[in-house]
Amino acid sequence: MNYKHLLYFWVTAKAGGIMRAGEQLHTTPQTLSGQIKLLEEWLGRKLFKKAGRNLELTEDGRLALGYADQIFTLGAELEAAVRKAHEGKKVLDFKVGVADSVTKSIAYRLLEPALSIGEPVRLICSEGKFPDLLAQLAMNRLDLVIADEPMSRRLSVRAFNHPLGGTAMSFFCTPALKSQLRGKFPQCLNGQPMLIQGSQASVRQQLEGWLTRHAVQPHIVGEFDDGALMTAFGRKGRGVFMAPTVMEAETVQQFGVKVIGRSEELREEFYAVSVEKRITHPCVVAITAAARGQLFG
């Protein structure tokens, strides 16, 4: 394979078109098109298809892009590693996967201590579904997975759960919406617009049972896998939303919302999952110590 042709394909796919890619690569559109055509001929597959004036990836093109991403990411890592070795600076790569159901602010608070261990660290963080991240952990592509649930014993992955701690949940809304609520919490939620976590979140099933026990029937106006997006709707007054109590002060200050109630019955637990039974990785040691002693302690 001619990797220069692959590079031209990769940049074009990322740029979204021949013209923009040509500007980035300082080459003419004709040259760029010709190089990509040679790659397509070598692979025996079309990588792009026309969509009006634009180009779209074919199914084979999307497959090729995934591999190209990995190839050029590894190339960048190779260059960085060699340069740092030549400079005499040893940098510890720490590869972490964060389950997409984990609140971003919590993820930051959990991971931040890894950058303060007294030696240079390069944090390589990816987000995805918990089972997918566990598969990467099993293949040693990740050093750690952060999740809001423990790894099931039914999975054939040789890894270990390390509890980090848990938090109760608080309910928030804008001052304008709070002025419309009537009665005490949680009955004040009856008939009010509410934004809730998606079905994959561990706290979702707890919430459904909690609403039933308290005979509360809010009007569910949105379900979100992405907690940041849910908060964005909440701060605009679209409904009441939940967030971890440990982040209560930060949530109020950052988004200008009010706390309307808390519940110890609703708890979100967090886990570090690693292939180590006894934690020795310095970054993981720092994360678990800070979580247990400060964030959730």
C-alpha positions in Angstrom: 0.0 0.0 0.0 1.1 3.5 -0.8 0.6 5.3 2.5 0.8 8.7 0.8 -2.3 7.8 -1.1 -3.9 6.7 2.2 -3.0 10.0 3.8 -4.6 11.9 1.0 -7.8 9.8 1.4 -7.7 10.3 5.2 -7.3 14.1 5.0 -10.1 14.4 2.3 -12.5 12.3 4.4 -11.8 14.5 7.5 -11.9 17.8 5.6 -15.2 16.8 3.9 -14.1 17.6 0.3 -11.3 17.7 -2.3 -11.0 21.5 -2.2 -10.5 21.9 1.5 -8.2 18.9 1.7 -6.1 20.3 -1.2 -5.7 23.6 0.8 -4.5 21.6 3.9 -2.1 19.5 1.9 -1.0 22.3 -0.4 -1.7 20.4 -3.5 -4.1 20.8 -6.4 -7.6 19.1 -6.5 -6.6 17.2 -9.7 -3.5 15.7 -8.0 -5.5 14.8 -4.9 -8.3 13.2 -6.9 -5.7 11.2 -8.9 -4.0 9.9 -5.8 -7.2 8.8 -4.2 -8.2 7.1 -7.5 -5.0 5.1 -7.4 -5.8 4.0 -3.8 -9.3 2.9 -4.9 -7.9 0.9 -7.8 -5.4 -0.8 -5.5 -8.2 -1.7 -3.0 -10.6 -2.6 -5.8 -13.3 -0.5 -4.0 -14.9 2.9 -4.3 -14.2 5.0 -1.2 -16.2 8.1 -2.1 -19.5 8.7 -3.8 -20.9 12.1 -5.1 -23.7 13.8 -3.2 -24.5 16.9 -5.1 -21.3 19.0 -5.1 -19.9 17.2 -2.1 -18.3 13.8 -1.5 -19.6 11.1 0.9 -17.9 8.0 2.1 -19.1 4.7 0.8 -19.5 1.8 3.2 -16.0 0.7 2.2 -14.8 4.2 2.7 -16.1 4.3 6.3 -14.3 1.0 6.9 -11.1 2.3 5.4 -11.4 5.6 7.4 -11.5 3.6 10.7 -8.3 1.9 9.9 -6.7 5.1 8.6 -7.6 6.8 11.9 -5.7 4.1 13.8 -2.7 4.1 11.5 -2.1 7.8 11.6 -2.8 8.0 15.3 -0.2 5.3 15.9 2.1 7.3 13.6 1.7 10.4 15.7 2.4 8.4 18.8 5.5 6.9 17.3 6.8 10.3 16.4 6.1 11.7 19.8 7.6 8.7 21.6 10.8 8.8 19.6 11.2 12.6 20.0 10.6 12.4 23.8 13.0 9.5 24.1 15.6 11.5 22.2 15.0 14.5 24.5 15.5 12.2 27.5 12.0 12.8 28.8 10.0 9.7 29.8 6.3 10.3 29.4 3.8 7.8 30.9 0.9 7.2 28.5 -2.3 6.5 30.4 -5.1 5.2 28.3 -8.6 5.5 29.8 -12.1 4.6 28.6 -15.0 6.4 30.2 -18.5 4.9 29.9 -20.8 7.4 28.1 -23.3 7.1 30.9 -20.8 8.8 33.4 -21.4 12.5 34.0 -18.6 14.5 32.3 -18.0 16.6 35.4 -17.6 13.5 37.5 -15.3 11.9 34.9 -13.1 15.0 35.1 -12.9 15.0 38.9 -12.1 11.3 38.8 -9.3 11.6 36.2 -7.7 14.9 37.1 -5.5 13.4 39.9 -3.8 11.2 37.3 -2.1 14.4 35.9 -0.6 15.3 39.3 1.5 12.2 40.2 4.9 13.9 40.0 5.9 12.6 36.6 4.9 13.6 33.0 1.7 11.9 32.0 -0.1 11.9 28.7 -3.8 11.2 29.2 -5.4 9.4 26.3 -9.2 9.4 27.0 -11.9 7.8 24.9 -15.7 7.4 25.5 -18.0 4.6 24.6 -20.4 1.9 25.6 -19.3 0.0 28.7 -19.1 -3.4 27.0 -17.1 -2.0 24.1 -14.6 -0.4 26.5 -14.2 -3.7 28.4 -13.4 -5.4 25.1 -10.6 -2.8 24.5 -9.4 -3.3 28.1 -9.2 -7.1 27.5 -7.0 -6.4 24.4 -4.7 -4.1 26.5 -5.7 -1.1 24.4 -6.8 0.6 27.7 -5.2 0.8 31.1 -8.5 1.6 32.9 -12.2 1.9 32.4 -14.4 4.3 34.5 -18.1 3.3 34.7 -21.2 3.8 36.8 -21.7 0.1 37.3 -19.4 -2.9 38.1 -18.3 -5.3 35.4 -20.6 -8.3 35.4 -19.1 -11.6 36.5 -20.8 -13.2 33.5 -18.4 -11.5 31.1 -15.4 -13.5 30.1 -13.0 -10.6 30.6 -10.1 -11.0 33.0 -10.5 -7.7 34.9 -11.3 -6.5 38.4 -13.7 -4.0 39.8 -12.3 -1.3 42.1 -15.1 0.7 43.8 -14.4 4.4 43.9 -17.5 5.6 45.9 -21.0 6.8 45.5 -23.2 9.8 45.7 -26.8 10.6 46.4 -28.7 12.5 43.6 -30.0 16.1 43.7 -32.8 17.6 41.6 -32.3 21.0 39.8 -34.3 23.5 37.7 -34.2 27.1 36.7 -35.5 29.7 39.2 -38.4 30.4 36.8 -39.5 26.8 36.8 -39.0 26.5 40.5 -41.4 29.3 41.1 -44.1 27.2 39.4 -43.6 24.2 41.7 -46.3 23.6 44.3 -46.0 21.6 47.5 -43.1 19.8 49.2 -40.4 17.7 47.4 -40.9 15.2 45.7 -44.7 15.8 45.3 -43.9 19.1 43.7 -42.7 17.2 40.7 -46.2 16.0 39.8 -47.1 17.1 36.3 -43.9 19.1 35.9 -41.6 18.7 32.9 -38.7 16.5 33.7 -35.5 15.4 31.8 -34.1 12.0 32.7 -31.1 9.8 32.0 -31.2 7.3 29.2 -32.0 3.6 29.7 -28.3 2.7 29.9 -27.6 4.8 33.0 -27.5 2.8 36.2 -29.6 5.5 38.1 -32.4 5.3 35.5 -34.1 2.1 36.9 -33.7 3.5 40.4 -35.5 6.6 39.4 -38.4 4.7 37.9 -38.9 2.8 41.2 -38.5 5.9 43.3 -41.2 7.8 41.4 -43.6 4.8 41.8 -42.9 4.6 45.6 -43.5 8.2 46.1 -46.6 8.3 43.8 -45.0 11.0 41.7 -45.9 11.4 38.0 -43.8 14.1 36.3 -44.2 14.9 32.6 -41.1 13.3 31.0 -40.1 15.6 28.1 -36.7 14.1 27.3 -34.4 11.2 27.8 -30.6 11.6 27.3 -27.7 9.2 27.1 -25.5 12.3 27.2 -25.7 14.0 30.7 -24.1 17.2 29.3 -26.9 17.5 26.7 -29.5 16.9 29.4 -28.0 19.6 31.6 -28.0 22.0 28.6 -31.8 21.6 28.2 -32.2 21.9 31.9 -30.4 25.2 32.2 -32.7 26.6 29.6 -35.8 25.8 31.7 -37.0 22.8 29.7 -37.4 20.6 32.8 -36.2 19.4 36.2 -33.1 17.2 36.0 -30.9 15.1 38.2 -27.2 15.3 38.9 -24.9 13.9 41.5 -25.1 15.6 44.9 -21.3 15.8 45.1 -21.4 18.1 42.1 -24.3 20.2 43.6 -22.4 23.4 44.3 -20.6 23.3 40.9 -23.9 22.6 39.0 -25.7 25.6 40.7 -22.8 28.0 40.1 -22.0 26.9 36.5 -25.6 26.7 35.2 -27.5 29.2 37.3 -30.1 26.6 38.5 -31.6 25.9 41.9 -31.7 22.8 44.1 -35.3 21.7 44.7 -34.5 18.5 46.6 -32.2 15.5 47.3 -32.7 11.8 47.7 -30.4 9.3 49.4 -32.6 6.6 48.0 -31.1 7.4 44.5 -27.4 6.6 44.4 -24.9 6.6 41.7 -21.9 4.4 42.3 -18.6 4.6 40.3 -16.0 2.0 39.6 -12.5 1.7 38.1 -12.1 -1.5 36.1 -8.6 -2.7 35.4 -6.7 -5.9 34.6 -4.8 -5.4 37.9 -6.2 -7.2 40.9 -3.9 -5.2 43.1 -3.5 -1.7 41.8 0.0 -0.7 41.0 -0.3 1.7 38.1 0.6 5.1 39.5 -2.3 6.9 37.7 -4.8 4.4 38.9 -3.5 4.6 42.5 -3.9 8.4 42.4 -7.4 8.2 41.0 -8.7 5.6 43.6 -7.0 7.5 46.5 -8.5 10.8 45.5 -12.0 9.4 44.8 -12.2 7.5 48.1 -10.6 10.1 50.2 -11.8 13.4 48.8 -14.5 13.3 46.1 -16.7 10.6 47.7 -15.1 10.3 51.1 
